[in-house]
Amino acid sequence: MKKRILCVTEGALSLALAYVLELLCVWLNAITGISALLPFGGTITISMLPIIYYSFRHGALWGVGAGFVYSLLQMLLGFYIPPAGTWWALVLCIVLDYLVAFAVVGAADLFAKPFGKKRIAGYCVGAVAVCLIRFVSSFLSGVILWGSYGPENMNVWVYSLIYNSSYMLPTTVLTGIFAVIVCAAIDPKTLRPMKKAK
């Protein structure tokens, strides 16, 4: 029971921190003019980091649960309705752009576990892997739902690749770097500085 209360409490704190980081990154994107280049959503951010750290600390099951709640928060922050306007397009948008894209962030521990004692490498791979899966989800959504917003005569696959890469590539790099820095400073498993390998 105490462990469950701890997991729920830390999950709530992770979500709150992710939300604050998201707002901060949206603000920074607006100041730098990046958000003007992304009129249909997408932010260069490290807001997924608290959910990823939470996954490393408590495992993928708790992590995916936190990621699911985070996806609901993302819908509250700004829900974009796809141009098709049909019910199936709306369902696909919810699934690909929100539920899959953000719930998968909590699965980071699944990708870190195979590294065993090489935890810092595992943390980096876990963070990058979930960002790449999120990219694939957004990329498919761009192809299926958002292609009509692309420039005339541009292939929808190319448009989605360029648009989603423009924010997900920097987000992936930043998240991987910050995951290594934070997890080395405070290891999620021990809550102590990571010991250097001898």
GUTIMAR-217205 format. One line per 3 residues: number of its first residue (from 0); their letters; for each residue x, y, z of N, C-alpha, C. Coordinates in nm, 4 decimals, decimal comma. Layout:
NUM	A	X/Y/Z/X/Y/Z/X/Y/Z; ...
***
This chain:
0	MKK	0,0835/-0,1208/0,0000/0,0000/0,0000/0,0000/0,0871/0,1260/0,0000; 0,1950/0,1261/0,0815/0,2839/0,2417/0,0862/0,3513/0,2637/-0,0485; 0,3900/0,1530/-0,1134/0,4544/0,1644/-0,2450/0,3582/0,2240/-0,3474
3	RIL	0,2327/0,1805/-0,3410/0,1326/0,2334/-0,4341/0,1107/0,3831/-0,4125; 0,1018/0,4230/-0,2864/0,0845/0,5658/-0,2554/0,2047/0,6456/-0,3056; 0,3257/0,5897/-0,2856/0,4473/0,6551/-0,3334/0,4451/0,6696/-0,4854
6	CVT	0,4050/0,5623/-0,5553/0,4004/0,5660/-0,7022/0,3003/0,6700/-0,7525; 0,1836/0,6740/-0,6900/0,0804/0,7704/-0,7316/0,1273/0,9131/-0,7044; 0,1862/0,9350/-0,5880/0,2342/1,0691/-0,5515/0,3438/1,1153/-0,6459
9	EGA	0,4425/1,0291/-0,6693/0,5515/1,0653/-0,7600/0,5008/1,0823/-0,9034; 0,4011/1,0028/-0,9405/0,3405/1,0183/-1,0730/0,2752/1,1545/-1,0890; 0,2024/1,1971/-0,9860/0,1367/1,3290/-0,9890/0,2404/1,4407/-0,9973
12	LSL	0,3487/1,4268/-0,9209/0,4556/1,5269/-0,9258/0,5226/1,5301/-1,0635; 0,5423/1,4119/-1,1232/0,6020/1,4040/-1,2573/0,5140/1,4727/-1,3613; 0,3828/1,4496/-1,3499/0,2888/1,5127/-1,4431/0,2884/1,6642/-1,4271
15	ALA	0,2916/1,7098/-1,3015/0,2933/1,8544/-1,2763/0,4199/1,9172/-1,3342; 0,5344/1,8514/-1,3132/0,6607/1,9028/-1,3665/0,6610/1,9008/-1,5193; 0,6062/1,7932/-1,5777/0,5974/1,7846/-1,7240/0,5117/1,8983/-1,7790
18	YVL	0,4017/1,9278/-1,7108/0,3114/2,0356/-1,7525/0,3815/2,1717/-1,7465; 0,4544/2,1953/-1,6376/0,5275/2,3218/-1,6228/0,6350/2,3344/-1,7306; 0,7088/2,2267/-1,7556/0,8114/2,2282/-1,8612/0,7490/2,2511/-1,9986
21	ELL	0,6323/2,1915/-2,0210/0,5628/2,2117/-2,1489/0,5275/2,3592/-2,1686; 0,4706/2,4211/-2,0657/0,4340/2,5625/-2,0753/0,5575/2,6500/-2,0959; 0,6649/2,6180/-2,0246/0,7895/2,6925/-2,0384/0,8450/2,6795/-2,1798
24	CVW	0,8435/2,5581/-2,2334/0,8967/2,5356/-2,3687/0,8078/2,6010/-2,4755; 0,6762/2,5984/-2,4550/0,5857/2,6668/-2,5489/0,6165/2,8167/-2,5489; 0,6374/2,8718/-2,4316/0,6712/3,0140/-2,4177/0,8038/3,0445/-2,4882
27	LNA	0,9053/2,9606/-2,4656/1,0356/2,9813/-2,5309/1,0254/2,9668/-2,6822; 0,9444/2,8711/-2,7291/0,9239/2,8537/-2,8729/0,8567/2,9761/-2,9342; 0,7643/3,0360/-2,8587/0,6952/3,1557/-2,9078/0,7914/3,2747/-2,9153
30	ITG	0,8762/3,2904/-2,8126/0,9718/3,4018/-2,8096/1,0734/3,3911/-2,9233; 1,1203/3,2685/-2,9475/1,2225/3,2485/-3,0511/1,1638/3,2440/-3,1921; 1,0314/3,2363/-3,2020/0,9672/3,2323/-3,3330/0,9515/3,0923/-3,3888
33	ISA	0,9919/2,9907/-3,3122/0,9804/2,8529/-3,3605/0,8344/2,8137/-3,3770; 0,7475/2,8557/-3,2837/0,6066/2,8174/-3,2911/0,5391/2,8706/-3,4169; 0,5897/2,9808/-3,4718/0,5344/3,0342/-3,5967/0,5615/2,9394/-3,7130
36	LLP	0,6687/2,8619/-3,7022/0,7033/2,7653/-3,8069/0,6252/2,6354/-3,7922; 0,5553/2,6194/-3,6800/0,4802/2,4972/-3,6510/0,3333/2,5311/-3,6241; 0,2615/2,5793/-3,7260/0,1249/2,6279/-3,7035/0,0232/2,5196/-3,6687
39	FGG	0,0562/2,3924/-3,6936/-0,0404/2,2850/-3,6682/0,0012/2,1972/-3,5504; 0,0756/2,2552/-3,4575/0,1151/2,1821/-3,3380/0,2582/2,1324/-3,3449; 0,3108/2,0993/-3,2292/0,4487/2,0533/-3,2184/0,5332/2,1581/-3,1491
42	TIT	0,6129/2,1131/-3,0529/0,6971/2,2033/-2,9757/0,8309/2,1358/-2,9497; 0,9376/2,2113/-2,9612/1,0687/2,1609/-2,9203/1,0714/2,1702/-2,7685; 1,0809/2,0539/-2,7030/1,0581/2,0499/-2,5592/1,1352/1,9373/-2,4904
45	ISM	1,1522/1,9515/-2,3598/1,2043/1,8419/-2,2773/1,0974/1,8012/-2,1756; 0,9726/1,8343/-2,2049/0,8644/1,8105/-2,1087/0,8364/1,6628/-2,0845; 0,8817/1,5745/-2,1737/0,8601/1,4310/-2,1537/0,9552/1,3733/-2,0494
48	LPI	1,0605/1,4463/-2,0178/1,1648/1,3960/-1,9285/1,1128/1,3489/-1,7921; 1,0247/1,4229/-1,7242/0,9752/1,3731/-1,5943/0,9009/1,2396/-1,6050; 0,8255/1,2197/-1,7143/0,7530/1,0935/-1,7336/0,8528/0,9809/-1,7610
51	IYY	0,9555/1,0099/-1,8406/1,0595/0,9115/-1,8704/1,1327/0,8722/-1,7422; 1,1688/0,9702/-1,6622/1,2375/0,9443/-1,5350/1,1486/0,8601/-1,4433; 1,0213/0,8942/-1,4392/0,9247/0,8190/-1,3586/0,9180/0,6736/-1,4048
54	SFR	0,9208/0,6516/-1,5358/0,9204/0,5158/-1,5902/1,0445/0,4388/-1,5461; 1,1616/0,5034/-1,5533/1,2853/0,4389/-1,5075/1,2759/0,4032/-1,3585; 1,2107/0,4872/-1,2834/1,2041/0,4686/-1,1381/1,1055/0,3592/-1,0980
57	HGA	0,9868/0,3577/-1,1618/0,8806/0,2669/-1,1166/0,8411/0,1604/-1,2182; 0,9020/0,1610/-1,3346/0,8714/0,0590/-1,4342/0,7738/0,1068/-1,5405; 0,7666/0,0283/-1,6472/0,6882/0,0671/-1,7651/0,5381/0,0712/-1,7386
60	LWG	0,4874/-0,0174/-1,6546/0,3432/-0,0199/-1,6299/0,2957/0,1107/-1,5664; 0,3625/0,1524/-1,4596/0,3299/0,2804/-1,3975/0,3604/0,3948/-1,4944; 0,4690/0,3814/-1,5688/0,5083/0,4858/-1,6633/0,4054/0,5092/-1,7722
63	VGA	0,3545/0,3997/-1,8295/0,2527/0,4128/-1,9352/0,1248/0,4740/-1,8779; 0,0924/0,4376/-1,7540/-0,0241/0,5002/-1,6890/-0,0072/0,6507/-1,6768; 0,1125/0,6928/-1,6330/0,1406/0,8371/-1,6229/0,1410/0,9012/-1,7618
66	GFV	0,1974/0,8289/-1,8595/0,1984/0,8807/-1,9966/0,0581/0,8975/-2,0529; -0,0317/0,8055/-2,0176/-0,1710/0,8154/-2,0617/-0,2360/0,9412/-2,0040; -0,2165/0,9641/-1,8741/-0,2715/1,0853/-1,8117/-0,2099/1,2092/-1,8764
69	YSL	-0,0805/1,2005/-1,9078/-0,0126/1,3122/-1,9749/-0,0739/1,3398/-2,1122; -0,1151/1,2338/-2,1830/-0,1795/1,2528/-2,3135/-0,3116/1,3276/-2,2983; -0,3843/1,2997/-2,1896/-0,5096/1,3715/-2,1632/-0,4819/1,5190/-2,1344
72	LQM	-0,3732/1,5451/-2,0587/-0,3334/1,6837/-2,0330/-0,2975/1,7559/-2,1624; -0,2309/1,6844/-2,2525/-0,1939/1,7441/-2,3814/-0,3181/1,7835/-2,4610; -0,4212/1,6993/-2,4543/-0,5456/1,7335/-2,5243/-0,6089/1,8579/-2,4627
75	LLG	-0,5992/1,8714/-2,3302/-0,6523/1,9907/-2,2644/-0,5714/2,1152/-2,2992; -0,4380/2,0973/-2,3147/-0,3509/2,2105/-2,3474/-0,3809/2,2682/-2,4855; -0,4144/2,1832/-2,5781/-0,4417/2,2323/-2,7132/-0,4751/2,1188/-2,8069
78	FYI	-0,6016/2,0993/-2,8337/-0,6458/1,9915/-2,9221/-0,6679/2,0471/-3,0618; -0,6013/1,9882/-3,1591/-0,6152/2,0302/-3,2983/-0,7074/1,9319/-3,3714; -0,8143/1,9840/-3,4299/-0,9086/1,8987/-3,5027/-0,8588/1,8816/-3,6456
81	PPA	-0,8511/1,7556/-3,6936/-0,7997/1,7317/-3,8293/-0,8921/1,7898/-3,9358; -0,8356/1,8249/-4,0517/-0,9140/1,8911/-4,1557/-1,0243/1,8052/-4,2161; -1,0112/1,6727/-4,2097/-1,1120/1,5859/-4,2722/-1,2487/1,6048/-4,2083
84	GTW	-1,2541/1,6255/-4,0771/-1,3806/1,6543/-4,0091/-1,4721/1,5340/-3,9927; -1,4252/1,4134/-4,0218/-1,5083/1,2940/-4,0044/-1,4818/1,2346/-3,8657; -1,5717/1,1476/-3,8208/-1,5558/1,0884/-3,6872/-1,4323/1,0003/-3,6798
87	WAL	-1,4037/0,9249/-3,7896/-1,2867/0,8352/-3,7852/-1,1566/0,9158/-3,7845; -1,1576/1,0319/-3,8526/-1,0386/1,1184/-3,8508/-1,0151/1,1723/-3,7096; -1,1241/1,2055/-3,6422/-1,1143/1,2547/-3,5047/-1,0599/1,1455/-3,4118
90	VLC	-1,1102/1,0233/-3,4288/-1,0633/0,9097/-3,3477/-0,9155/0,8830/-3,3748; -0,8761/0,8805/-3,5025/-0,7352/0,8580/-3,5386/-0,6459/0,9683/-3,4827; -0,6944/1,0907/-3,4865/-0,6188/1,2035/-3,4321/-0,5954/1,1840/-3,2822
93	IVL	-0,7003/1,1464/-3,2098/-0,6879/1,1239/-3,0652/-0,5893/1,0108/-3,0371; -0,6005/0,9025/-3,1149/-0,5141/0,7857/-3,0923/-0,3691/0,8154/-3,1287; -0,3448/0,8662/-3,2504/-0,2069/0,8841/-3,2979/-0,1375/1,0065/-3,2403
96	DYL	-0,2086/1,1196/-3,2353/-0,1446/1,2445/-3,1918/-0,1386/1,2601/-3,0399; -0,2203/1,1850/-2,9679/-0,2242/1,2032/-2,8234/-0,2005/1,0720/-2,7468; -0,2938/0,9767/-2,7569/-0,2844/0,8573/-2,6735/-0,1556/0,7785/-2,6971
99	VAF	-0,1285/0,7420/-2,8221/-0,0060/0,6653/-2,8512/0,1169/0,7531/-2,8331; 0,1118/0,8735/-2,8883/0,2294/0,9618/-2,8883/0,2808/0,9920/-2,7483; 0,1924/1,0051/-2,6508/0,2367/1,0427/-2,5168/0,2348/0,9264/-2,4175
102	AVV	0,1442/0,8305/-2,4344/0,1435/0,7154/-2,3436/0,2713/0,6339/-2,3601; 0,3212/0,6257/-2,4835/0,4418/0,5471/-2,5100/0,5638/0,6038/-2,4379; 0,5605/0,7308/-2,4044/0,6720/0,7943/-2,3323/0,6984/0,7210/-2,2008
105	GAA	0,5924/0,6714/-2,1385/0,6066/0,6004/-2,0127/0,6656/0,4604/-2,0248; 0,6871/0,4144/-2,1476/0,7449/0,2804/-2,1689/0,8972/0,2841/-2,1748; 0,9574/0,3961/-2,1412/1,1033/0,4113/-2,1541/1,1810/0,3026/-2,0803
108	DLF	1,1299/0,2581/-1,9666/1,2011/0,1567/-1,8883/1,2144/0,0242/-1,9629; 1,1195/-0,0076/-2,0509/1,1284/-0,1308/-2,1305/1,2546/-0,1329/-2,2159; 1,2920/-0,0181/-2,2690/1,4086/-0,0089/-2,3566/1,5387/0,0036/-2,2773
111	AKP	1,5288/0,0446/-2,1516/1,6475/0,0600/-2,0669/1,6867/-0,0712/-1,9990; 1,5893/-0,1574/-1,9703/1,6148/-0,2801/-1,8940/1,7195/-0,3729/-1,9555; 1,7197/-0,3941/-2,0875/1,8179/-0,4882/-2,1444/1,9639/-0,4484/-2,1189
114	FGK	1,9891/-0,3258/-2,0795/2,1266/-0,2800/-2,0591/2,1823/-0,3191/-1,9223; 2,0960/-0,3725/-1,8358/2,1415/-0,4229/-1,7068/2,2200/-0,3219/-1,6257; 2,3465/-0,3568/-1,5954/2,4297/-0,2711/-1,5113/2,4784/-0,1460/-1,5831
117	KRI	2,4719/-0,1446/-1,7148/2,5098/-0,0242/-1,7911/2,3890/0,0690/-1,7955; 2,3495/0,1135/-1,6769/2,2236/0,1864/-1,6641/2,2222/0,3185/-1,7391; 2,3323/0,3904/-1,7396/2,3319/0,5223/-1,8039/2,3072/0,5094/-1,9546
120	AGY	2,3659/0,4054/-2,0156/2,3405/0,3788/-2,1583/2,1946/0,3409/-2,1786; 2,1416/0,2601/-2,0868/2,0012/0,2209/-2,0948/1,9069/0,3388/-2,0826; 1,9388/0,4297/-1,9921/1,8550/0,5485/-1,9755/1,8536/0,6335/-2,1030
123	CVG	1,9697/0,6463/-2,1638/1,9788/0,7247/-2,2881/1,8982/0,6574/-2,3993; 1,9179/0,5261/-2,4156/1,8459/0,4517/-2,5205/1,6958/0,4552/-2,4945; 1,6553/0,4374/-2,3690/1,5129/0,4409/-2,3356/1,4484/0,5733/-2,3704
126	AVA	1,5162/0,6831/-2,3361/1,4627/0,8162/-2,3646/1,4526/0,8411/-2,5150; 1,5576/0,8047/-2,5877/1,5587/0,8267/-2,7327/1,4567/0,7367/-2,8023; 1,4453/0,6109/-2,7573/1,3531/0,5162/-2,8210/1,2082/0,5629/-2,8132
129	VCL	1,1654/0,6090/-2,6955/1,0250/0,6528/-2,6841/1,0004/0,7806/-2,7648; 1,1014/0,8655/-2,7748/1,0871/0,9855/-2,8590/1,0717/0,9465/-3,0054; 1,1475/0,8450/-3,0483/1,1383/0,7996/-3,1872/1,0023/0,7343/-3,2158
132	IRF	0,9501/0,6603/-3,1185/0,8170/0,6013/-3,1367/0,7114/0,7116/-3,1436; 0,7271/0,8117/-3,0602/0,6353/0,9259/-3,0664/0,6440/0,9930/-3,2038; 0,7662/1,0060/-3,2568/0,7835/1,0637/-3,3900/0,7097/0,9818/-3,4949
135	VSS	0,7230/0,8495/-3,4908/0,6566/0,7619/-3,5887/0,5054/0,7805/-3,5817; 0,4518/0,7895/-3,4605/0,3083/0,8097/-3,4428/0,2635/0,9429/-3,5040; 0,3391/1,0484/-3,4773/0,3061/1,1805/-3,5337/0,3248/1,1831/-3,6850
138	FLS	0,4277/1,1138/-3,7321/0,4540/1,1055/-3,8764/0,3372/1,0382/-3,9486; 0,2900/0,9255/-3,8947/0,1765/0,8552/-3,9567/0,0506/0,9415/-3,9528; 0,0309/1,0118/-3,8429/-0,0826/1,1031/-3,8331/-0,0732/1,2116/-3,9400
141	GVI	0,0489/1,2631/-3,9611/0,0685/1,3656/-4,0635/0,0338/1,3155/-4,2028; 0,0693/1,1909/-4,2297/0,0408/1,1322/-4,3606/-0,1090/1,1078/-4,3772; -0,1705/1,0491/-4,2750/-0,3113/1,0086/-4,2848/-0,4076/1,1260/-4,2698
144	LWG	-0,3772/1,2189/-4,1777/-0,4756/1,3209/-4,1411/-0,4424/1,4634/-4,1832; -0,3134/1,4984/-4,1822/-0,2766/1,6392/-4,1947/-0,2124/1,6751/-4,3285; -0,2067/1,5814/-4,4214/-0,1390/1,6041/-4,5498/-0,1949/1,7195/-4,6316
147	SYG	-0,3239/1,7485/-4,6143/-0,3855/1,8567/-4,6933/-0,3290/1,9936/-4,6585; -0,2608/2,0061/-4,5432/-0,2008/2,1337/-4,5039/-0,0644/2,1567/-4,5668; -0,0124/2,0549/-4,6318/0,1199/2,0670/-4,6937/0,1163/2,1559/-4,8180
150	PEN	0,2332/2,2029/-4,8613/0,2408/2,2848/-4,9822/0,1923/2,2070/-5,1056; 0,1405/2,2792/-5,2012/0,0939/2,2147/-5,3241/0,2077/2,1418/-5,3923; 0,1744/2,0298/-5,4518/0,2689/1,9462/-5,5267/0,3775/1,8828/-5,4403
153	MNV	0,3643/1,8902/-5,3058/0,4612/1,8215/-5,2202/0,4017/1,6882/-5,1767; 0,4805/1,5837/-5,1893/0,4387/1,4514/-5,1477/0,4030/1,4544/-4,9987; 0,2896/1,3925/-4,9626/0,2405/1,3960/-4,8253/0,3388/1,3285/-4,7290
156	WVY	0,4080/1,2248/-4,7743/0,5067/1,1559/-4,6900/0,6248/1,2483/-4,6598; 0,6681/1,3204/-4,7629/0,7804/1,4133/-4,7467/0,7393/1,5279/-4,6547; 0,6190/1,5804/-4,6765/0,5701/1,6904/-4,5923/0,5650/1,6485/-4,4454
159	SLI	0,5069/1,5322/-4,4189/0,4956/1,4856/-4,2806/0,6333/1,4610/-4,2194; 0,7237/1,4064/-4,2978/0,8600/1,3813/-4,2484/0,9294/1,5120/-4,2109; 0,9207/1,6111/-4,2997/0,9865/1,7399/-4,2740/0,9224/1,8103/-4,1549
162	YNS	0,7898/1,8162/-4,1537/0,7200/1,8884/-4,0468/0,7483/1,8262/-3,9104; 0,7295/1,6955/-3,8998/0,7454/1,6303/-3,7702/0,8915/1,6201/-3,7275; 0,9822/1,6078/-3,8228/1,1253/1,6061/-3,7891/1,1714/1,7408/-3,7362
165	SYM	1,1079/1,8485/-3,7827/1,1528/1,9827/-3,7453/1,1443/2,0082/-3,5955; 1,0528/1,9424/-3,5269/1,0468/1,9587/-3,3814/1,0850/1,8309/-3,3060; 1,0598/1,7125/-3,3661/1,0893/1,5888/-3,2939/1,2375/1,5543/-3,2933
168	LPT	1,3112/1,5918/-3,3965/1,4550/1,5634/-3,3967/1,5260/1,6406/-3,2852; 1,5075/1,7751/-3,2752/1,5683/1,8461/-3,1628/1,5147/1,7997/-3,0271; 1,3859/1,7669/-3,0196/1,3276/1,7181/-2,8949/1,3927/1,5870/-2,8515
171	TVL	1,4153/1,4976/-2,9474/1,4779/1,3683/-2,9179/1,6205/1,3868/-2,8672; 1,6965/1,4719/-2,9354/1,8362/1,4971/-2,8957/1,8410/1,5584/-2,7559; 1,7602/1,6621/-2,7330/1,7591/1,7293/-2,6020/1,7134/1,6354/-2,4900
174	TGI	1,6111/1,5563/-2,5180/1,5601/1,4638/-2,4162/1,6649/1,3582/-2,3818; 1,7331/1,3054/-2,4840/1,8390/1,2070/-2,4593/1,9522/1,2648/-2,3763; 1,9946/1,3868/-2,4095/2,1041/1,4526/-2,3356/2,0636/1,4793/-2,1909
177	FAV	1,9443/1,5385/-2,1728/1,8995/1,5705/-2,0374/1,8703/1,4448/-1,9552; 1,8260/1,3375/-2,0198/1,8032/1,2118/-1,9486/1,9342/1,1591/-1,8904; 2,0410/1,1655/-1,9702/2,1725/1,1210/-1,9222/2,2197/1,2093/-1,8065
180	IVC	2,2074/1,3408/-1,8225/2,2532/1,4341/-1,7174/2,1771/1,4134/-1,5874; 2,0438/1,4089/-1,5961/1,9608/1,3965/-1,4760/1,9782/1,2599/-1,4104; 1,9786/1,1541/-1,4917/1,9898/1,0192/-1,4348/2,1294/0,9925/-1,3781
183	AAI	2,2314/1,0573/-1,4335/2,3660/1,0434/-1,3775/2,3755/1,1187/-1,2448; 2,3076/1,2319/-1,2372/2,3096/1,3120/-1,1139/2,2280/1,2459/-1,0034; 2,1088/1,1953/-1,0395/2,0219/1,1276/-0,9426/1,9653/1,0027/-1,0108
186	DPK	2,0286/0,8900/-0,9873/1,9866/0,7636/-1,0477/1,8425/0,7324/-1,0045; 1,7520/0,7088/-1,1000/1,6121/0,6816/-1,0647/1,5945/0,5610/-0,9720; 1,6819/0,4629/-0,9833/1,6681/0,3406/-0,9032/1,7113/0,3613/-0,7579
189	TLR	1,8122/0,4450/-0,7361/1,8683/0,4614/-0,6012/1,8432/0,5989/-0,5408; 1,8082/0,6961/-0,6258/1,7950/0,8367/-0,5871/1,9245/0,8920/-0,5280; 2,0365/0,8379/-0,5779/2,1693/0,8858/-0,5405/2,2479/0,9110/-0,6674
192	PMK	2,3558/0,9899/-0,6583/2,4401/1,0092/-0,7771/2,4894/0,8756/-0,8317; 2,4897/0,8650/-0,9642/2,5350/0,7417/-1,0287/2,6823/0,7199/-1,0013; 2,7173/0,5983/-0,9586/2,8571/0,5664/-0,9331/2,9300/0,5431/-1,0645
195	KAK	3,0516/0,5949/-1,0748/3,1306/0,5746/-1,1950/3,1807/0,4315/-1,1993; 3,1782/0,3739/-1,3183/3,2281/0,2371/-1,3351/3,3786/0,2336/-1,3127; 3,4218/0,1329/-1,2377/3,5653/0,1221/-1,2082/3,6369/0,0458/-1,3185
***
